[in-house]
Amino acid sequence: MVSRSYSNLLELASGESPSFGRMSRRIPRIMTVAGIMSDIDDDPSESVCSDPSSSSMQKDRIIIVANQLPIRAQRKSDGSKSWIFTWDENSLLLQLKDGLGDDEIEVIYVGCLKEEVHPSEQDEVSQILLETFKCVPTFLPPDLFSRYYHGFCKQQLWPLFHYMLPLSPDLGGRFNRSLWQAYVSVNKIFADRIMEVINPEDDFVWVHDYHLMVLPTFLRKRFNKVKLGFFLHSPFPSSEIYKTLPIREELLRALLNSDLIGFHTFDYARHFLSCCSRMLGLSYESKRGYIGIEYCGRTVSIKILPVGIHMGQLQSVLSLPETEAKVKELIKQFCDQDRIMLLGVDDMDIFKGISLKLLAMEQLLVQHPEWQGKIVLVQIANPARGKGKDVKEVQAETHAVVKRINETFGRPGYDPIVLIDAPLKFYEKVAYYVVAECCLVTAVRDGMNLIPYEYIISRQGNDRLNKLLGQEPSTPKKSMLVISEFIGCSPSLSGAIRVNPWNIDAVADAMDFALEMAEPEKQLRHEKHYRYVSTHDVGYWARSFLQDLERTCRDHSRRRCWGIGFGLSFRVVALDPNFKKLSMERIVSAYKRTTTRAILLDYDGTLMPQASIDKSPSSKSIDIINSLCRDKNNMVFLVSARSRKTVAEWFSQCERLGLAAEHGYFLRLTRDAEWETCVPVADTTWKQIAEPVMKLYTETTDGSTIEDKETALVWCYEDADPDFGSCQAKELLDHLESVLANEPVTVKSGQNIVEVKPQGVNKGLVAKRLLSIMQENEMSPDFVLCIGDDRSDEDMFEVITTSMAGPSIAQNAEVFACTVGRKPSKAKYYLDDTAEIVRLMQGLATVSEQTVTV
């Protein structure tokens, strides 16, 4: 059963006229692109927020999007120029589908073919692929594809993500704006293809790898509630490397338009989170094991899980007669000659460290001459995926080093290194895995790299292969791995010998250690690895990712979404349906109708931007506040975390303004009134314990300061390194909670601060006190406005909201609890920034001035 789609694939493939929903379009038979398309359609009004009630999904469906389709294409040999298409069994995308199971989910693929298809044939090819394989091909003009793939992807993104900076034109590609435009254009074409087959209410979209990093923005712009996951199969560099990219923020914001972003290792995820923190000012937190970034009211989840291999496919290859025949050949070539095979399988590119591995082999033969004539390193060099000068240089260096080593240590009938740089079939590689005593993966920087996993499963073998190797069925299997610290699978293979591939002596020692290791130790390490690899296969990885994607998207239907921003800065704001922007017209109208008003205003971040260096109020702010205070119908309170000395000095010109300092511990109703406390006078002897601890962290955290208030201590790290400051703040929080456990204080973290203050003190006390005073004077307010920007102001919002049902607020009162910025809050309204807050207060002050004048 097939879920409803905007283009029913079967109808489309058969050429029948499909029944469409809201969007009357179908997959075009021919896709051509003239020149470079614009970065993005800049009209946010075109964003679609789909109606979930129209969904009629009967079977889960996922659209898997990648640069290449899992399809092999070749011309027929009969001269008819027609095509033969088959599944590419080695494609991770196809293995992913097998891991999910056909009965549970329907899979549609969107991507390019490896072969170029002439425009006159694209119609027929599209139809065949849709009908037979459920694949939607994306056809790109050769010039555009070259600039996108060989240009931007392989010459700019790929080197940078592998830590190569373009310090000179020869070291990776310098940023080229035209190649970036080609990249964006191709991502837009992919988005168009997806839009033609997606049912946005039901379908999940899973985008793969760095070739399509801006695709999430195009999809999110068209369908605000699309269920979208992205998995990066390459490393993600540290912020120091990544921030050199001229389009760094565009890529980060595009990825954040996904619902779930996946990485192979924690290191890659940590680097991404650090970039979001340093370049976009976003924070993240872990809740019950799930890492999430709050972004415009949406929670973007982070998934850390290395991909696995397809166990069924590899085991079937192990059972092939061709594999068995190749194993026999290799046993005769090596084992029967009393030679031990070491194996390396790498792509021929600059990051795989092939030459370093060869130099380590040379060092091993020099330091341990007893291995000469006994060990052979078979290096399988897969054809490079990219093009360029660097690939040619690697090939030339590899051949030169092999030639030198073989001439130095070789003898008749023996070469210490066997280089295979011709393409091998998969069963041939598996045969080498079976026979190799040790596998060496010494890339200087790589993504996941599944070679070690394939080696482990191949060494487990089967009964027929074990018999060829002279092993009894009950004999424990063994395998040895020497792997680089800089590849994605390294953390999951704890029994491997991890090395720094740049340290040739250490790699040579590791190779010798692997060869000399006792058999029981080899068996134990193999057993541990086999248990992990066999249970964490590609199916486990795919199911886990989709389960997290479904969990992340669970609240989509109940949230209100709308798009803001232009170009690649586009993003979607998702908020609770009851959370609205405060309308100037509505609040002014309510203000005019009412006669008893309570106004509570936070200061920092509300009336004064957090980024301001001079925090004192402007003369304009003073004038606005005085205009509001002169209105006899108003009672205005300014509620601040600052000391009473500071606020009293700043607002000395405001005679009728009520002030609350230090989160409401101190309070006075007018300028000439005495300060009172909202709670009993606090004992501050705890400062003798807390201050030395804070000083310690201040000395070790450059840019941090301590603010000593009458009843509180605040450690501020606003000017410190954001990552280090955040890390130190967490440590300080734990440290203070420990040493102050028996003191009558609370330790809380806020925006770039850690604060210690008396128990029970919060801004909600001020709201309660104000409402209580007005009620005692029989002035229950019929208008309440409360505005704040951070966690400390949530206590005021809660008091205001809960008081609506009680006697302290008049029945049918107009109540406006308003936060600054669109974010989860107990307030029901928001305004975007301090500038809007000031405009609002200016509007209310103008009404009051007119009333006073009349």
PEVENFEN-V992015 format. One record per residue. N is the residue number from 1. RES is the residue in one small letter. NEAR is the number of other ideal C-beta (glycine too) atoms within 10 Angstrom. Layout:
# PEVENFEN-V992015
n->N res->RES near->NEAR
n->N res->RES near->NEAR
This chain:
# PEVENFEN-V992015
n->1 res->m near->6
n->2 res->v near->13
n->3 res->s near->17
n->4 res->r near->17
n->5 res->s near->22
n->6 res->y near->20
n->7 res->s near->21
n->8 res->n near->18
n->9 res->l near->19
n->10 res->l near->12
n->11 res->e near->14
n->12 res->l near->22
n->13 res->a near->18
n->14 res->s near->12
n->15 res->g near->9
n->16 res->e near->10
n->17 res->s near->8
n->18 res->p near->16
n->19 res->s near->9
n->20 res->f near->13
n->21 res->g near->14
n->22 res->r near->10
n->23 res->m near->14
n->24 res->s near->9
n->25 res->r near->11
n->26 res->r near->16
n->27 res->i near->21
n->28 res->p near->14
n->29 res->r near->14
n->30 res->i near->12
n->31 res->m near->17
n->32 res->t near->11
n->33 res->v near->17
n->34 res->a near->7
n->35 res->g near->10
n->36 res->i near->13
n->37 res->m near->18
n->38 res->s near->11
n->39 res->d near->19
n->40 res->i near->20
n->41 res->d near->15
n->42 res->d near->12
n->43 res->d near->10
n->44 res->p near->15
n->45 res->s near->6
n->46 res->e near->10
n->47 res->s near->18
n->48 res->v near->17
n->49 res->c near->15
n->50 res->s near->20
n->51 res->d near->11
n->52 res->p near->13
n->53 res->s near->7
n->54 res->s near->12
n->55 res->s near->14
n->56 res->s near->9
n->57 res->m near->14
n->58 res->q near->10
n->59 res->k near->12
n->60 res->d near->16
n->61 res->r near->22
n->62 res->i near->22
n->63 res->i near->25
n->64 res->i near->24
n->65 res->v near->27
n->66 res->a near->23
n->67 res->n near->18
n->68 res->q near->18
n->69 res->l near->26
n->70 res->p near->21
n->71 res->i near->23
n->72 res->r near->16
n->73 res->a near->18
n->74 res->q near->11
n->75 res->r near->12
n->76 res->k near->10
n->77 res->s near->7
n->78 res->d near->7
n->79 res->g near->7
n->80 res->s near->8
n->81 res->k near->9
n->82 res->s near->12
n->83 res->w near->17
n->84 res->i near->11
n->85 res->f near->18
n->86 res->t near->10
n->87 res->w near->15
n->88 res->d near->17
n->89 res->e near->15
n->90 res->n near->14
n->91 res->s near->19
n->92 res->l near->23
n->93 res->l near->22
n->94 res->l near->22
n->95 res->q near->26
n->96 res->l near->26
n->97 res->k near->23
n->98 res->d near->18
n->99 res->g near->19
n->100 res->l near->20
n->101 res->g near->11
n->102 res->d near->9
n->103 res->d near->7
n->104 res->e near->10
n->105 res->i near->16
n->106 res->e near->19
n->107 res->v near->19
n->108 res->i near->21
n->109 res->y near->23
n->110 res->v near->24
n->111 res->g near->24
n->112 res->c near->23
n->113 res->l near->21
n->114 res->k near->12
n->115 res->e near->13
n->116 res->e near->13
n->117 res->v near->18
n->118 res->h near->9
n->119 res->p near->12
n->120 res->s near->8
n->121 res->e near->15
n->122 res->q near->18
n->123 res->d near->13
n->124 res->e near->13
n->125 res->v near->21
n->126 res->s near->22
n->127 res->q near->16
n->128 res->i near->17
n->129 res->l near->21
n->130 res->l near->21
n->131 res->e near->15
n->132 res->t near->12
n->133 res->f near->18
n->134 res->k near->18
n->135 res->c near->26
n->136 res->v near->24
n->137 res->p near->24
n->138 res->t near->21
n->139 res->f near->22
n->140 res->l near->23
n->141 res->p near->15
n->142 res->p near->8
n->143 res->d near->11
n->144 res->l near->22
n->145 res->f near->19
n->146 res->s near->14
n->147 res->r near->24
n->148 res->y near->25
n->149 res->y near->22
n->150 res->h near->16
n->151 res->g near->20
n->152 res->f near->25
n->153 res->c near->23
n->154 res->k near->22
n->155 res->q near->22
n->156 res->q near->22
n->157 res->l near->24
n->158 res->w near->20
n->159 res->p near->22
n->160 res->l near->21
n->161 res->f near->22
n->162 res->h near->21
n->163 res->y near->17
n->164 res->m near->19
n->165 res->l near->14
n->166 res->p near->16
n->167 res->l near->10
n->168 res->s near->8
n->169 res->p near->9
n->170 res->d near->10
n->171 res->l near->13
n->172 res->g near->22
n->173 res->g near->21
n->174 res->r near->13
n->175 res->f near->14
n->176 res->n near->15
n->177 res->r near->9
n->178 res->s near->11
n->179 res->l near->21
n->180 res->w near->21
n->181 res->q near->19
n->182 res->a near->26
n->183 res->y near->26
n->184 res->v near->26
n->185 res->s near->20
n->186 res->v near->27
n->187 res->n near->26
n->188 res->k near->19
n->189 res->i near->21
n->190 res->f near->26
n->191 res->a near->25
n->192 res->d near->17
n->193 res->r near->20
n->194 res->i near->26
n->195 res->m near->20
n->196 res->e near->18
n->197 res->v near->22
n->198 res->i near->26
n->199 res->n near->20
n->200 res->p near->27
n->201 res->e near->22
n->202 res->d near->20
n->203 res->d near->24
n->204 res->f near->21
n->205 res->v near->26
n->206 res->w near->24
n->207 res->v near->27
n->208 res->h near->21
n->209 res->d near->19
n->210 res->y near->21
n->211 res->h near->26
n->212 res->l near->23
n->213 res->m near->22
n->214 res->v near->24
n->215 res->l near->27
n->216 res->p near->25
n->217 res->t near->30
n->218 res->f near->26
n->219 res->l near->24
n->220 res->r near->25
n->221 res->k near->26
n->222 res->r near->20
n->223 res->f near->24
n->224 res->n near->22
n->225 res->k near->23
n->226 res->v near->27
n->227 res->k near->25
n->228 res->l near->27
n->229 res->g near->26
n->230 res->f near->28
n->231 res->f near->22
n->232 res->l near->21
n->233 res->h near->17
n->234 res->s near->20
n->235 res->p near->25
n->236 res->f near->25
n->237 res->p near->22
n->238 res->s near->15
n->239 res->s near->21
n->240 res->e near->13
n->241 res->i near->18
n->242 res->y near->21
n->243 res->k near->14
n->244 res->t near->14
n->245 res->l near->19
n->246 res->p near->12
n->247 res->i near->19
n->248 res->r near->17
n->249 res->e near->16
n->250 res->e near->19
n->251 res->l near->19
n->252 res->l near->18
n->253 res->r near->22
n->254 res->a near->26
n->255 res->l near->22
n->256 res->l near->24
n->257 res->n near->27
n->258 res->s near->28
n->259 res->d near->26
n->260 res->l near->26
n->261 res->i near->25
n->262 res->g near->26
n->263 res->f near->27
n->264 res->h near->27
n->265 res->t near->21
n->266 res->f near->13
n->267 res->d near->17
n->268 res->y near->22
n->269 res->a near->20
n->270 res->r near->19
n->271 res->h near->21
n->272 res->f near->23
n->273 res->l near->22
n->274 res->s near->20
n->275 res->c near->25
n->276 res->c near->23
n->277 res->s near->17
n->278 res->r near->17
n->279 res->m near->16
n->280 res->l near->15
n->281 res->g near->8
n->282 res->l near->17
n->283 res->s near->13
n->284 res->y near->21
n->285 res->e near->10
n->286 res->s near->9
n->287 res->k near->9
n->288 res->r near->4
n->289 res->g near->5
n->290 res->y near->15
n->291 res->i near->19
n->292 res->g near->16
n->293 res->i near->20
n->294 res->e near->14
n->295 res->y near->20
n->296 res->c near->20
n->297 res->g near->21
n->298 res->r near->24
n->299 res->t near->19
n->300 res->v near->22
n->301 res->s near->22
n->302 res->i near->21
n->303 res->k near->21
n->304 res->i near->16
n->305 res->l near->18
n->306 res->p near->21
n->307 res->v near->24
n->308 res->g near->25
n->309 res->i near->22
n->310 res->h near->24
n->311 res->m near->20
n->312 res->g near->14
n->313 res->q near->17
n->314 res->l near->22
n->315 res->q near->15
n->316 res->s near->13
n->317 res->v near->22
n->318 res->l near->22
n->319 res->s near->13
n->320 res->l near->14
n->321 res->p near->9
n->322 res->e near->13
n->323 res->t near->25
n->324 res->e near->19
n->325 res->a near->12
n->326 res->k near->21
n->327 res->v near->25
n->328 res->k near->14
n->329 res->e near->13
n->330 res->l near->20
n->331 res->i near->18
n->332 res->k near->10
n->333 res->q near->15
n->334 res->f near->20
n->335 res->c near->17
n->336 res->d near->9
n->337 res->q near->13
n->338 res->d near->8
n->339 res->r near->15
n->340 res->i near->16
n->341 res->m near->20
n->342 res->l near->25
n->343 res->l near->22
n->344 res->g near->26
n->345 res->v near->24
n->346 res->d near->22
n->347 res->d near->20
n->348 res->m near->19
n->349 res->d near->25
n->350 res->i near->23
n->351 res->f near->23
n->352 res->k near->28
n->353 res->g near->26
n->354 res->i near->25
n->355 res->s near->15
n->356 res->l near->20
n->357 res->k near->28
n->358 res->l near->25
n->359 res->l near->17
n->360 res->a near->26
n->361 res->m near->28
n->362 res->e near->20
n->363 res->q near->18
n->364 res->l near->25
n->365 res->l near->22
n->366 res->v near->12
n->367 res->q near->12
n->368 res->h near->17
n->369 res->p near->10
n->370 res->e near->9
n->371 res->w near->18
n->372 res->q near->16
n->373 res->g near->17
n->374 res->k near->15
n->375 res->i near->22
n->376 res->v near->20
n->377 res->l near->27
n->378 res->v near->19
n->379 res->q near->21
n->380 res->i near->21
n->381 res->a near->24
n->382 res->n near->17
n->383 res->p near->11
n->384 res->a near->18
n->385 res->r near->14
n->386 res->g near->17
n->387 res->k near->13
n->388 res->g near->16
n->389 res->k near->9
n->390 res->d near->20
n->391 res->v near->18
n->392 res->k near->12
n->393 res->e near->12
n->394 res->v near->20
n->395 res->q near->16
n->396 res->a near->10
n->397 res->e near->14
n->398 res->t near->22
n->399 res->h near->13
n->400 res->a near->12
n->401 res->v near->20
n->402 res->v near->23
n->403 res->k near->13
n->404 res->r near->13
n->405 res->i near->19
n->406 res->n near->16
n->407 res->e near->9
n->408 res->t near->12
n->409 res->f near->19
n->410 res->g near->15
n->411 res->r near->10
n->412 res->p near->4
n->413 res->g near->7
n->414 res->y near->14
n->415 res->d near->15
n->416 res->p near->25
n->417 res->i near->24
n->418 res->v near->16
n->419 res->l near->20
n->420 res->i near->15
n->421 res->d near->15
n->422 res->a near->9
n->423 res->p near->10
n->424 res->l near->17
n->425 res->k near->13
n->426 res->f near->15
n->427 res->y near->18
n->428 res->e near->16
n->429 res->k near->22
n->430 res->v near->23
n->431 res->a near->27
n->432 res->y near->23
n->433 res->y near->24
n->434 res->v near->24
n->435 res->v near->24
n->436 res->a near->25
n->437 res->e near->19
n->438 res->c near->24
n->439 res->c near->26
n->440 res->l near->31
n->441 res->v near->28
n->442 res->t near->28
n->443 res->a near->26
n->444 res->v near->19
n->445 res->r near->20
n->446 res->d near->26
n->447 res->g near->25
n->448 res->m near->23
n->449 res->n near->22
n->450 res->l near->20
n->451 res->i near->25
n->452 res->p near->26
n->453 res->y near->28
n->454 res->e near->20
n->455 res->y near->27
n->456 res->i near->27
n->457 res->i near->23
n->458 res->s near->26
n->459 res->r near->24
n->460 res->q near->22
n->461 res->g near->19
n->462 res->n near->15
n->463 res->d near->10
n->464 res->r near->13
n->465 res->l near->22
n->466 res->n near->17
n->467 res->k near->13
n->468 res->l near->17
n->469 res->l near->15
n->470 res->g near->9
n->471 res->q near->15
n->472 res->e near->8
n->473 res->p near->8
n->474 res->s near->6
n->475 res->t near->11
n->476 res->p near->13
n->477 res->k near->16
n->478 res->k near->19
n->479 res->s near->26
n->480 res->m near->25
n->481 res->l near->26
n->482 res->v near->25
n->483 res->i near->24
n->484 res->s near->26
n->485 res->e near->14
n->486 res->f near->23
n->487 res->i near->28
n->488 res->g near->22
n->489 res->c near->25
n->490 res->s near->23
n->491 res->p near->15
n->492 res->s near->19
n->493 res->l near->22
n->494 res->s near->11
n->495 res->g near->18
n->496 res->a near->24
n->497 res->i near->20
n->498 res->r near->17
n->499 res->v near->24
n->500 res->n near->15
n->501 res->p near->24
n->502 res->w near->14
n->503 res->n near->13
n->504 res->i near->20
n->505 res->d near->12
n->506 res->a near->16
n->507 res->v near->26
n->508 res->a near->21
n->509 res->d near->19
n->510 res->a near->25
n->511 res->m near->27
n->512 res->d near->17
n->513 res->f near->13
n->514 res->a near->21
n->515 res->l near->17
n->516 res->e near->8
n->517 res->m near->15
n->518 res->a near->8
n->519 res->e near->9
n->520 res->p near->10
n->521 res->e near->12
n->522 res->k near->20
n->523 res->q near->15
n->524 res->l near->14
n->525 res->r near->22
n->526 res->h near->20
n->527 res->e near->16
n->528 res->k near->15
n->529 res->h near->24
n->530 res->y near->18
n->531 res->r near->11
n->532 res->y near->16
n->533 res->v near->24
n->534 res->s near->17
n->535 res->t near->10
n->536 res->h near->18
n->537 res->d near->22
n->538 res->v near->25
n->539 res->g near->19
n->540 res->y near->16
n->541 res->w near->24
n->542 res->a near->27
n->543 res->r near->16
n->544 res->s near->14
n->545 res->f near->19
n->546 res->l near->21
n->547 res->q near->11
n->548 res->d near->19
n->549 res->l near->24
n->550 res->e near->15
n->551 res->r near->13
n->552 res->t near->22
n->553 res->c near->18
n->554 res->r near->10
n->555 res->d near->12
n->556 res->h near->19
n->557 res->s near->13
n->558 res->r near->10
n->559 res->r near->18
n->560 res->r near->16
n->561 res->c near->20
n->562 res->w near->14
n->563 res->g near->22
n->564 res->i near->14
n->565 res->g near->16
n->566 res->f near->13
n->567 res->g near->15
n->568 res->l near->21
n->569 res->s near->13
n->570 res->f near->21
n->571 res->r near->21
n->572 res->v near->26
n->573 res->v near->20
n->574 res->a near->21
n->575 res->l near->20
n->576 res->d near->14
n->577 res->p near->8
n->578 res->n near->8
n->579 res->f near->20
n->580 res->k near->14
n->581 res->k near->13
n->582 res->l near->21
n->583 res->s near->13
n->584 res->m near->14
n->585 res->e near->8
n->586 res->r near->13
n->587 res->i near->19
n->588 res->v near->15
n->589 res->s near->13
n->590 res->a near->18
n->591 res->y near->22
n->592 res->k near->13
n->593 res->r near->10
n->594 res->t near->17
n->595 res->t near->11
n->596 res->t near->19
n->597 res->r near->24
n->598 res->a near->27
n->599 res->i near->25
n->600 res->l near->27
n->601 res->l near->22
n->602 res->d near->25
n->603 res->y near->22
n->604 res->d near->19
n->605 res->g near->21
n->606 res->t near->26
n->607 res->l near->22
n->608 res->m near->21
n->609 res->p near->16
n->610 res->q near->15
n->611 res->a near->8
n->612 res->s near->12
n->613 res->i near->4
n->614 res->d near->7
n->615 res->k near->13
n->616 res->s near->12
n->617 res->p near->20
n->618 res->s near->13
n->619 res->s near->8
n->620 res->k near->11
n->621 res->s near->19
n->622 res->i near->17
n->623 res->d near->15
n->624 res->i near->22
n->625 res->i near->23
n->626 res->n near->18
n->627 res->s near->19
n->628 res->l near->26
n->629 res->c near->21
n->630 res->r near->16
n->631 res->d near->20
n->632 res->k near->11
n->633 res->n near->17
n->634 res->n near->23
n->635 res->m near->24
n->636 res->v near->23
n->637 res->f near->23
n->638 res->l near->23
n->639 res->v near->30
n->640 res->s near->26
n->641 res->a near->26
n->642 res->r near->19
n->643 res->s near->19
n->644 res->r near->20
n->645 res->k near->12
n->646 res->t near->17
n->647 res->v near->23
n->648 res->a near->16
n->649 res->e near->10
n->650 res->w near->20
n->651 res->f near->22
n->652 res->s near->11
n->653 res->q near->13
n->654 res->c near->21
n->655 res->e near->12
n->656 res->r near->18
n->657 res->l near->23
n->658 res->g near->25
n->659 res->l near->26
n->660 res->a near->28
n->661 res->a near->25
n->662 res->e near->25
n->663 res->h near->27
n->664 res->g near->27
n->665 res->y near->26
n->666 res->f near->23
n->667 res->l near->23
n->668 res->r near->19
n->669 res->l near->18
n->670 res->t near->13
n->671 res->r near->16
n->672 res->d near->8
n->673 res->a near->11
n->674 res->e near->7
n->675 res->w near->14
n->676 res->e near->10
n->677 res->t near->16
n->678 res->c near->20
n->679 res->v near->14
n->680 res->p near->9
n->681 res->v near->9
n->682 res->a near->19
n->683 res->d near->12
n->684 res->t near->16
n->685 res->t near->8
n->686 res->w near->19
n->687 res->k near->18
n->688 res->q near->8
n->689 res->i near->15
n->690 res->a near->23
n->691 res->e near->16
n->692 res->p near->10
n->693 res->v near->18
n->694 res->m near->23
n->695 res->k near->12
n->696 res->l near->12
n->697 res->y near->20
n->698 res->t near->20
n->699 res->e near->9
n->700 res->t near->11
n->701 res->t near->21
n->702 res->d near->12
n->703 res->g near->14
n->704 res->s near->25
n->705 res->t near->15
n->706 res->i near->14
n->707 res->e near->16
n->708 res->d near->12
n->709 res->k near->23
n->710 res->e near->13
n->711 res->t near->23
n->712 res->a near->23
n->713 res->l near->22
n->714 res->v near->20
n->715 res->w near->28
n->716 res->c near->20
n->717 res->y near->24
n->718 res->e near->14
n->719 res->d near->12
n->720 res->a near->20
n->721 res->d near->15
n->722 res->p near->18
n->723 res->d near->14
n->724 res->f near->15
n->725 res->g near->21
n->726 res->s near->18
n->727 res->c near->14
n->728 res->q near->21
n->729 res->a near->22
n->730 res->k near->12
n->731 res->e near->14
n->732 res->l near->23
n->733 res->l near->17
n->734 res->d near->11
n->735 res->h near->18
n->736 res->l near->25
n->737 res->e near->14
n->738 res->s near->10
n->739 res->v near->15
n->740 res->l near->17
n->741 res->a near->9
n->742 res->n near->8
n->743 res->e near->18
n->744 res->p near->12
n->745 res->v near->26
n->746 res->t near->16
n->747 res->v near->21
n->748 res->k near->17
n->749 res->s near->15
n->750 res->g near->14
n->751 res->q near->14
n->752 res->n near->17
n->753 res->i near->18
n->754 res->v near->24
n->755 res->e near->23
n->756 res->v near->26
n->757 res->k near->23
n->758 res->p near->22
n->759 res->q near->11
n->760 res->g near->13
n->761 res->v near->22
n->762 res->n near->24
n->763 res->k near->26
n->764 res->g near->22
n->765 res->l near->22
n->766 res->v near->28
n->767 res->a near->29
n->768 res->k near->19
n->769 res->r near->19
n->770 res->l near->28
n->771 res->l near->24
n->772 res->s near->12
n->773 res->i near->17
n->774 res->m near->20
n->775 res->q near->17
n->776 res->e near->9
n->777 res->n near->10
n->778 res->e near->7
n->779 res->m near->17
n->780 res->s near->18
n->781 res->p near->26
n->782 res->d near->20
n->783 res->f near->23
n->784 res->v near->27
n->785 res->l near->27
n->786 res->c near->28
n->787 res->i near->27
n->788 res->g near->26
n->789 res->d near->26
n->790 res->d near->20
n->791 res->r near->13
n->792 res->s near->24
n->793 res->d near->31
n->794 res->e near->19
n->795 res->d near->22
n->796 res->m near->30
n->797 res->f near->24
n->798 res->e near->17
n->799 res->v near->24
n->800 res->i near->27
n->801 res->t near->16
n->802 res->t near->15
n->803 res->s near->21
n->804 res->m near->15
n->805 res->a near->9
n->806 res->g near->10
n->807 res->p near->10
n->808 res->s near->24
n->809 res->i near->24
n->810 res->a near->20
n->811 res->q near->9
n->812 res->n near->7
n->813 res->a near->19
n->814 res->e near->19
n->815 res->v near->20
n->816 res->f near->21
n->817 res->a near->27
n->818 res->c near->25
n->819 res->t near->26
n->820 res->v near->25
n->821 res->g near->15
n->822 res->r near->18
n->823 res->k near->17
n->824 res->p near->13
n->825 res->s near->24
n->826 res->k near->16
n->827 res->a near->24
n->828 res->k near->18
n->829 res->y near->22
n->830 res->y near->23
n->831 res->l near->22
n->832 res->d near->13
n->833 res->d near->13
n->834 res->t near->20
n->835 res->a near->10
n->836 res->e near->16
n->837 res->i near->23
n->838 res->v near->19
n->839 res->r near->11
n->840 res->l near->21
n->841 res->m near->23
n->842 res->q near->15
n->843 res->g near->16
n->844 res->l near->22
n->845 res->a near->20
n->846 res->t near->13
n->847 res->v near->16
n->848 res->s near->23
n->849 res->e near->14
n->850 res->q near->10
n->851 res->t near->15
n->852 res->v near->12
n->853 res->t near->6
n->854 res->v near->5
